[in-house]
Amino acid sequence: MTSRNSAPEPACLVAADPENDENRGYRWSGEEHVRTDITGLPVGYLYDDQTRMICLVKSHGVQPLCGPLRVAMSLTNQQENASAILIEFFNASGTLRQTVITATQLMSAPGPVAAHLAELGLMIPGSPAQLVHLLRQWRPDKHGLLAEQSGWIHAEGQIGYVTPQGRIFSCNQCTEDRPIIALGGETAVDQAGSFQGWLDGLARLARHNPLLIFAICVALAAPLLALLGLAGGGFGIFGRTSSGKTTALHVARSVYGAPWKLMSWHASTTAFETAAHRARDGLLAIDEIPTRESTVARELTSVLYMLANGVGKKRSNVSLDDLDPLAWQTMILTTAEAPLPEIYTQSRLTIPEGLTTRLADIPATSWQHGGFAYLHEYPDPAAFADALKAECGQHHGHAGPRFIERLVAEQARSGTGRLKALYNAVLADILKRLSASFSQSPDGPERRVIGRFAAVSVAGQLACHWQIMPWQAQEVRTAIVELASLWLEQRRALMPPPQTKISERLMTYFAEHQDSFADVDSGETFSVRAHAGWHDAERLAISSEVFADIVHPVLPRTAARQLLQLGILIVGGEARSLQQRRSPRIDPLRGREYWLSKAGLARNSPTI
């Protein structure tokens, strides 16, 4: 049972004609009193305008039942397997309110229904059973479409969009005969300030800052995923503290509402399901991944796959009947201090490759001021970040609804054909630019992420065309291609090539620089300053610094774990470390080095 405030509809209360009473048993309180009728009131009830009460007519008189109320509409969902009624009523202060009562609630115990209406301000001097009996008898003339969840709704030629707050965006000509009503009702609007204030402040400051333009466009692109037939997924902005990543997240969230309303990673699976379902066809902004907690990587795998795949867990009710799992399609945006592969490496886990395409890592350290390229009138990055956060708090929740309103109108007018044509053109352009910048063209998994970048670019360009953003479309195209290029470079650096390639590079380096390694079997003494490592008949030891240079751009610990899986790396020494520490006899500082099995290297590098 949910409710919303609404402007009064003229059809709710209409003046009756005293000359055409038709003996319906209404009470009169004097000739001077203006009598008011309630449209559709069932036989056996009357409305007393003096007391502002609907009354139950009995043989011995009338009994006050409740304040002014009517069942304005019957509702069914898209599948026509769920029903409800829309109730309009005046509360004690005279404000017209609306609430939706489902058929299940209406046919269950009357107490909760009456309690819900009473909480919303309806005066109920009668019993709950009498009130619910009235509601059950009411036969409204108007029929509406019940939207049971947020996001896109399609039915019988109708198209609409429901925000998580229950706000309806629909084409008027499509919904005149059958209005769309949200099951959740319309809660308090998640807005502050004005749209012009958001444009003049935050959108202006985002200009010339690719990461901020990207963050705003990611938020706008969320409703496009379903229209373009794209899978759910998202982006993770990573960087050190004060790099601007959290500010970018707040900027993105301000498109739809208060920037501080973020989901936390410290939540149960059920909480994530509920949050994702509420953000269906919208943005799911999640606060920073706690990378310093050892159990994070294990939990991330299942949660991220669930969020991106868009299906929750299957459950049963108290009668052991199977319930359909929650489903959604959402754009994820989150932050972290490190990219996903590093988070997994720190937890001594191998990251599933599919996870790196469902959540694409975006570095927030690629510009002159970390995550910021241009500070406008501000003296330093900290002052600029503070200004952005202040603008987010003062003006938010305007750009997203305006974008959705235009998007709904466009879909009602021409369908998805023009949108998909624009998307295909943008995708082809991004792929062409990336192929020209990298020696290897994007592969299948990478193309799926680039498809998401294309949707982000399309959203931004549409927003510019519709004058929802103050930028030029070319600025959006340039920013998104730059971010896609950074992502692809970062991904290829962090995702290791086949392990045999790493072993071949190590063996090649040893063969070409053998004089830099002390041969301890021949009596040569190892020197930290003179040698890159040492070797004997079975082992090859390489200093950590040289090892990092050889395997670059792969992270040393990532390469080491791959070598361990191949049986090449020799572990030992300190617990939880893949490196060895040198003896104080040869290195007083006890520097670190990697020990490799020569037999293992030869086995995995047959050409060397």
FILUM-244465 format. One record per residue (C-alpha): x, y negated, z negated; residue in three letters. Coordinates in steps of 0.1 Angstrom, whole numbers, padded with zeros to 4 digits, always signed. Layout:
REM residues N
XYZALA/...
This chain:
REM residues 608
+0000+0000+0000MET/+0016-0032+0011THR/+0005-0068+0015SER/+0013-0101+0031ARG/+0001-0137+0029ASN/-0016-0150+0060SER/-0035-0180+0074ALA/-0072-0176+0071PRO/-0090-0162+0101GLU/-0123-0179+0110PRO/-0141-0145+0113ALA/-0134-0136+0077CYS/-0160-0158+0060LEU/-0188-0173+0081VAL/-0218-0194+0071ALA/-0251-0175+0072ALA/-0283-0189+0085ASP/-0309-0193+0056PRO/-0337-0192+0082GLU/-0326-0158+0094ASN/-0321-0140+0062ASP/-0336-0107+0073GLU/-0342-0099+0036ASN/-0307-0086+0029ARG/-0311-0092-0008GLY/-0286-0120-0012TYR/-0288-0141-0043ARG/-0296-0178-0041TRP/-0285-0203-0068SER/-0304-0233-0056GLY/-0315-0251-0025GLU/-0284-0273-0025GLU/-0259-0244-0025HIS/-0244-0235+0009VAL/-0247-0198+0014ARG/-0218-0179+0028THR/-0219-0144+0043ASP/-0190-0119+0048ILE/-0189-0103+0082THR/-0196-0066+0083GLY/-0205-0062+0046LEU/-0222-0027+0043PRO/-0258-0024+0034VAL/-0263-0022-0004GLY/-0239-0051-0011TYR/-0242-0088-0011LEU/-0219-0118-0015TYR/-0227-0144-0041ASP/-0209-0176-0030ASP/-0215-0194-0063GLN/-0196-0168-0083THR/-0174-0159-0053ARG/-0181-0122-0059MET/-0192-0092-0038ILE/-0220-0076-0057CYS/-0234-0041-0057LEU/-0272-0041-0053VAL/-0290-0019-0078LYS/-0326-0013-0086SER/-0325-0035-0117HIS/-0304-0063-0102GLY/-0269-0069-0089VAL/-0235-0060-0104GLN/-0203-0080-0096PRO/-0178-0058-0080LEU/-0149-0078-0066CYS/-0138-0111-0052GLY/-0142-0121-0015PRO/-0130-0092+0006LEU/-0135-0075+0040ARG/-0120-0046+0059VAL/-0108-0065+0089ALA/-0095-0037+0110MET/-0091+0001+0113SER/-0056+0012+0123LEU/-0040+0043+0139THR/-0004+0049+0147ASN/+0012+0056+0181GLN/+0007+0093+0178GLN/-0028+0089+0165GLU/-0020+0113+0136ASN/-0021+0086+0108ALA/-0048+0061+0099SER/-0052+0031+0077ALA/-0073+0000+0071ILE/-0063-0037+0070LEU/-0080-0055+0041ILE/-0083-0093+0039GLU/-0092-0110+0006PHE/-0090-0142-0013PHE/-0070-0142-0046ASN/-0080-0162-0076ALA/-0062-0193-0063SER/-0080-0192-0030GLY/-0051-0179-0008THR/-0060-0155+0019LEU/-0040-0123+0017ARG/-0038-0091+0037GLN/-0028-0055+0027THR/-0028-0022+0044VAL/-0042+0009+0027ILE/-0036+0043+0043THR/-0062+0069+0047ALA/-0043+0092+0023THR/-0044+0065-0004GLN/-0081+0057+0003LEU/-0091+0094-0001MET/-0070+0100-0032SER/-0076+0087-0067ALA/-0092+0052-0067PRO/-0071+0039-0096GLY/-0039+0031-0076PRO/-0057+0014-0048VAL/-0076-0009-0072ALA/-0045-0015-0092ALA/-0026-0025-0060HIS/-0053-0050-0050LEU/-0055-0064-0086ALA/-0017-0069-0086GLU/-0021-0090-0054LEU/-0047-0112-0071GLY/-0081-0097-0062LEU/-0106-0101-0090MET/-0122-0067-0097ILE/-0149-0067-0125PRO/-0163-0035-0111GLY/-0148+0000-0115SER/-0120+0013-0092PRO/-0143+0041-0079ALA/-0170+0015-0069GLN/-0144-0006-0051LEU/-0129+0023-0032VAL/-0165+0035-0023HIS/-0171+0001-0007LEU/-0139+0003+0013LEU/-0148+0038+0025ARG/-0182+0027+0037GLN/-0170-0004+0056TRP/-0170+0000+0094ARG/-0149-0027+0110PRO/-0154-0036+0147ASP/-0118-0043+0154LYS/-0091-0016+0159HIS/-0053-0021+0156GLY/-0021-0003+0162LEU/-0003+0008+0130LEU/+0034+0003+0130ALA/+0048+0027+0104GLU/+0084+0017+0107GLN/+0105-0012+0118SER/+0120-0016+0153GLY/+0104-0011+0187TRP/+0069+0001+0191ILE/+0054+0013+0224HIS/+0018+0024+0229ALA/-0007+0023+0257GLU/+0011-0004+0277GLY/+0019-0024+0245GLN/+0053-0033+0234ILE/+0063-0050+0202GLY/+0090-0052+0176TYR/+0087-0051+0138VAL/+0113-0066+0116THR/+0123-0049+0082PRO/+0102-0077+0066GLN/+0071-0067+0085GLY/+0071-0096+0109ARG/+0055-0087+0143ILE/+0068-0098+0176PHE/+0045-0089+0205SER/+0032-0101+0238CYS/-0001-0119+0231ASN/-0017-0107+0263GLN/-0009-0071+0254CYS/-0022-0072+0218THR/-0054-0093+0220GLU/-0076-0062+0220ASP/-0054-0041+0197ARG/-0031-0061+0174PRO/+0000-0045+0160ILE/-0001-0044+0122ILE/+0029-0033+0101ALA/+0024-0007+0074LEU/+0049-0025+0053GLY/+0030-0058+0056GLY/+0050-0090+0058GLU/+0071-0097+0028THR/+0089-0129+0021ALA/+0106-0143+0051VAL/+0144-0138+0050ASP/+0153-0174+0061GLN/+0169-0205+0048ALA/+0176-0239+0063GLY/+0168-0243+0100SER/+0178-0229+0134PHE/+0193-0263+0144GLN/+0213-0263+0112GLY/+0227-0228+0121TRP/+0235-0240+0156LEU/+0252-0272+0145ASP/+0271-0255+0117GLY/+0280-0218+0120LEU/+0275-0213+0157ALA/+0297-0244+0164ARG/+0324-0231+0141LEU/+0323-0197+0158ALA/+0333-0213+0191ARG/+0369-0205+0202HIS/+0370-0177+0176ASN/+0366-0143+0194PRO/+0360-0123+0163LEU/+0332-0145+0151LEU/+0316-0146+0185ILE/+0319-0108+0186PHE/+0303-0104+0151ALA/+0273-0126+0161ILE/+0268-0107+0194CYS/+0270-0073+0176VAL/+0241-0084+0154ALA/+0221-0095+0185LEU/+0229-0063+0204ALA/+0213-0041+0178ALA/+0178-0042+0194PRO/+0193-0034+0228LEU/+0205+0001+0220LEU/+0172+0018+0224ALA/+0162-0003+0255LEU/+0195+0007+0272LEU/+0194+0043+0261GLY/+0226+0040+0241LEU/+0235+0061+0211ALA/+0238+0046+0176GLY/+0272+0036+0163GLY/+0291+0005+0155GLY/+0323-0012+0146PHE/+0346-0015+0115GLY/+0365-0047+0111ILE/+0397-0040+0092PHE/+0425-0061+0079GLY/+0443-0072+0047ARG/+0426-0092+0020THR/+0418-0128+0031SER/+0421-0119+0068SER/+0386-0130+0076GLY/+0369-0096+0080LYS/+0343-0101+0052THR/+0335-0136+0065THR/+0329-0121+0100ALA/+0305-0096+0084LEU/+0286-0125+0066HIS/+0284-0144+0099VAL/+0269-0114+0116ALA/+0243-0108+0088ARG/+0233-0145+0089SER/+0217-0139+0123VAL/+0188-0120+0106TYR/+0189-0131+0070GLY/+0208-0138+0038ALA/+0245-0129+0044PRO/+0249-0113+0010TRP/+0223-0087+0016LYS/+0247-0059+0024LEU/+0245-0021+0020MET/+0272-0007-0003SER/+0293+0024+0004TRP/+0287+0034-0032HIS/+0253+0049-0025ALA/+0237+0083-0022SER/+0229+0100+0011THR/+0192+0094+0005THR/+0199+0057+0000ALA/+0218+0055+0033PHE/+0189+0073+0050GLU/+0165+0048+0036THR/+0186+0018+0045ALA/+0192+0031+0081ALA/+0156+0038+0086HIS/+0147+0004+0074ARG/+0173-0011+0099ALA/+0159+0010+0128ARG/+0167-0008+0161ASP/+0185-0034+0140GLY/+0217-0043+0123LEU/+0230-0022+0093LEU/+0256-0043+0076ALA/+0277-0024+0050ILE/+0301-0039+0026ASP/+0338-0029+0026GLU/+0349+0007+0026ILE/+0367+0015-0007PRO/+0398+0028+0009THR/+0417+0032-0023ARG/+0394+0059-0036GLU/+0407+0094-0028SER/+0372+0109-0021THR/+0362+0083+0004VAL/+0373+0101+0036ALA/+0354+0133+0027ARG/+0322+0113+0021GLU/+0327+0090+0051LEU/+0326+0119+0075THR/+0291+0131+0067SER/+0276+0096+0061VAL/+0290+0081+0093LEU/+0279+0110+0115TYR/+0244+0108+0100MET/+0242+0071+0105LEU/+0255+0072+0140ALA/+0235+0103+0150ASN/+0203+0087+0137GLY/+0187+0117+0119VAL/+0184+0123+0081GLY/+0182+0155+0062LYS/+0151+0177+0066LYS/+0131+0181+0034ARG/+0100+0197+0020SER/+0072+0183-0001ASN/+0058+0197-0033VAL/+0037+0222-0013SER/+0069+0234+0004LEU/+0056+0220+0038ASP/+0084+0209+0061ASP/+0086+0171+0065LEU/+0100+0155+0096ASP/+0134+0139+0088PRO/+0138+0102+0089LEU/+0151+0090+0123ALA/+0166+0057+0135TRP/+0189+0040+0159GLN/+0210+0013+0144THR/+0241-0009+0150MET/+0266-0004+0122ILE/+0290-0032+0111LEU/+0313-0027+0082THR/+0348-0037+0070THR/+0378-0020+0055ALA/+0414-0028+0046GLU/+0427-0001+0070ALA/+0414+0017+0102PRO/+0397+0050+0098LEU/+0427+0072+0109PRO/+0448+0056+0082GLU/+0421+0061+0056ILE/+0420+0098+0065TYR/+0457+0101+0065THR/+0460+0086+0030GLN/+0435+0113+0019SER/+0456+0140+0036ARG/+0428+0148+0061LEU/+0426+0149+0098THR/+0400+0125+0112ILE/+0375+0141+0137PRO/+0380+0123+0170GLU/+0342+0119+0174GLY/+0342+0097+0143LEU/+0366+0072+0160THR/+0341+0066+0187THR/+0311+0063+0165ARG/+0328+0036+0144LEU/+0353+0017+0165ALA/+0381+0000+0145ASP/+0385-0038+0152ILE/+0417-0054+0139PRO/+0411-0087+0121ALA/+0448-0097+0122THR/+0452-0104+0159SER/+0450-0142+0161TRP/+0470-0172+0148GLN/+0452-0173+0115HIS/+0444-0136+0109GLY/+0408-0132+0120GLY/+0405-0168+0131PHE/+0419-0183+0163ALA/+0408-0219+0158TYR/+0401-0237+0125LEU/+0383-0267+0140HIS/+0385-0296+0115GLU/+0397-0275+0085TYR/+0433-0275+0072PRO/+0438-0238+0066ASP/+0421-0204+0070PRO/+0408-0204+0034ALA/+0390-0237+0038ALA/+0376-0225+0072PHE/+0363-0193+0056ALA/+0347-0212+0028ASP/+0330-0235+0053ALA/+0316-0205+0072LEU/+0303-0189+0041LYS/+0286-0221+0030ALA/+0270-0225+0064GLU/+0258-0188+0062CYS/+0242-0194+0029GLY/+0225-0227+0039GLN/+0212-0217+0073HIS/+0203-0181+0081HIS/+0176-0158+0095GLY/+0167-0179+0126HIS/+0188-0168+0156ALA/+0178-0131+0154GLY/+0140-0136+0154PRO/+0143-0160+0183ARG/+0163-0136+0203PHE/+0139-0107+0196ILE/+0109-0129+0205GLU/+0125-0137+0239ARG/+0135-0100+0244LEU/+0100-0088+0237VAL/+0085-0113+0262ALA/+0111-0102+0288GLU/+0103-0065+0283GLN/+0065-0072+0286ALA/+0071-0091+0318ARG/+0095-0070+0337SER/+0104-0039+0316GLY/+0140-0027+0312THR/+0150-0028+0349GLY/+0167-0062+0349ARG/+0182-0056+0315LEU/+0198-0023+0326LYS/+0211-0039+0359ALA/+0228-0066+0339LEU/+0242-0040+0315TYR/+0256-0019+0344ASN/+0273-0049+0359ALA/+0289-0060+0326VAL/+0301-0025+0319LEU/+0317-0021+0353ALA/+0335-0055+0348ASP/+0348-0045+0313ILE/+0361-0011+0326LEU/+0378-0028+0356LYS/+0396-0053+0333ARG/+0407-0026+0309LEU/+0419-0003+0336SER/+0440-0031+0350ALA/+0455-0038+0315SER/+0463-0002+0305PHE/+0484+0024+0323SER/+0457+0050+0317GLN/+0421+0043+0324SER/+0395+0049+0296PRO/+0385+0085+0291ASP/+0350+0099+0284GLY/+0349+0092+0246PRO/+0365+0057+0251GLU/+0339+0049+0278ARG/+0311+0056+0253ARG/+0325+0029+0230VAL/+0331+0005+0259ILE/+0294+0010+0267GLY/+0287-0004+0232ARG/+0310-0033+0239PHE/+0290-0040+0271ALA/+0258-0041+0252ALA/+0273-0066+0228VAL/+0284-0087+0257SER/+0249-0085+0273VAL/+0233-0097+0241ALA/+0256-0126+0238GLY/+0251-0137+0274GLN/+0213-0134+0271LEU/+0214-0155+0240ALA/+0234-0182+0259CYS/+0210-0181+0288HIS/+0180-0184+0264TRP/+0198-0213+0246GLN/+0199-0194+0214ILE/+0237-0198+0213MET/+0255-0231+0221PRO/+0283-0213+0241TRP/+0288-0206+0277GLN/+0283-0170+0289ALA/+0319-0169+0301GLN/+0331-0175+0265GLU/+0311-0144+0254VAL/+0325-0123+0283ARG/+0361-0133+0275THR/+0357-0127+0238ALA/+0342-0093+0242ILE/+0368-0081+0267VAL/+0395-0093+0243GLU/+0380-0073+0214LEU/+0376-0042+0236ALA/+0412-0044+0247SER/+0423-0048+0210LEU/+0402-0018+0201TRP/+0416+0004+0229LEU/+0452-0005+0221GLU/+0446+0002+0184GLN/+0429+0035+0191ARG/+0456+0048+0213ARG/+0482+0038+0187ALA/+0464+0055+0158LEU/+0451+0086+0175MET/+0481+0108+0181PRO/+0489+0124+0214PRO/+0492+0162+0216PRO/+0517+0174+0189GLN/+0540+0189+0215THR/+0547+0154+0229LYS/+0558+0142+0194ILE/+0581+0172+0190SER/+0595+0166+0225GLU/+0603+0130+0217ARG/+0621+0140+0185LEU/+0641+0166+0203MET/+0649+0142+0231THR/+0661+0116+0207TYR/+0683+0141+0188PHE/+0698+0153+0221ALA/+0706+0118+0233GLU/+0718+0105+0199HIS/+0734+0136+0184GLN/+0765+0117+0173ASP/+0742+0096+0150SER/+0734+0128+0130PHE/+0760+0142+0106ALA/+0768+0179+0113ASP/+0770+0192+0077VAL/+0779+0227+0088ASP/+0811+0214+0103SER/+0820+0195+0071GLY/+0809+0161+0083GLU/+0798+0138+0055THR/+0765+0120+0059PHE/+0766+0082+0055SER/+0734+0062+0050VAL/+0749+0033+0070ARG/+0765+0053+0098ALA/+0740+0080+0105HIS/+0703+0083+0114ALA/+0702+0116+0097GLY/+0719+0150+0094TRP/+0715+0185+0106HIS/+0726+0221+0100ASP/+0718+0254+0116ALA/+0682+0254+0105GLU/+0672+0218+0097ARG/+0671+0184+0113LEU/+0668+0155+0088ALA/+0657+0121+0101ILE/+0656+0089+0080SER/+0621+0075+0076SER/+0629+0043+0094GLU/+0643+0061+0125VAL/+0614+0086+0124PHE/+0589+0057+0125ALA/+0607+0042+0155ASP/+0607+0075+0174ILE/+0570+0083+0170VAL/+0558+0047+0175HIS/+0530+0037+0181PRO/+0517+0067+0162VAL/+0518+0061+0124LEU/+0546+0081+0108PRO/+0524+0099+0083ARG/+0499+0108+0111THR/+0528+0122+0132ALA/+0541+0140+0101ALA/+0508+0157+0094ARG/+0506+0169+0130GLN/+0541+0183+0128LEU/+0531+0200+0095LEU/+0502+0217+0112GLN/+0526+0230+0139LEU/+0550+0245+0113GLY/+0577+0220+0122ILE/+0578+0198+0091LEU/+0595+0211+0060ILE/+0577+0199+0029VAL/+0591+0198-0006GLY/+0604+0174-0032GLY/+0578+0150-0045GLU/+0542+0161-0049ALA/+0517+0146-0024ARG/+0546+0135-0001SER/+0556+0148+0033LEU/+0590+0132+0030GLN/+0621+0143+0011GLN/+0643+0122-0011ARG/+0681+0122-0006ARG/+0704+0134-0033SER/+0719+0106-0054PRO/+0753+0120-0045ARG/+0750+0108-0009ILE/+0726+0079-0014ASP/+0724+0062-0048PRO/+0691+0045-0037LEU/+0676+0080-0029ARG/+0661+0069+0004GLY/+0635+0090+0021ARG/+0638+0113+0052GLU/+0618+0139+0071TYR/+0631+0175+0073TRP/+0622+0193+0105LEU/+0627+0230+0114SER/+0649+0233+0145LYS/+0632+0266+0154ALA/+0598+0250+0151GLY/+0609+0221+0174LEU/+0623+0245+0200ALA/+0592+0266+0199ARG/+0570+0235+0206ASN/+0594+0218+0230SER/+0603+0245+0255PRO/+0617+0220+0280THR/+0643+0207+0257ILE/
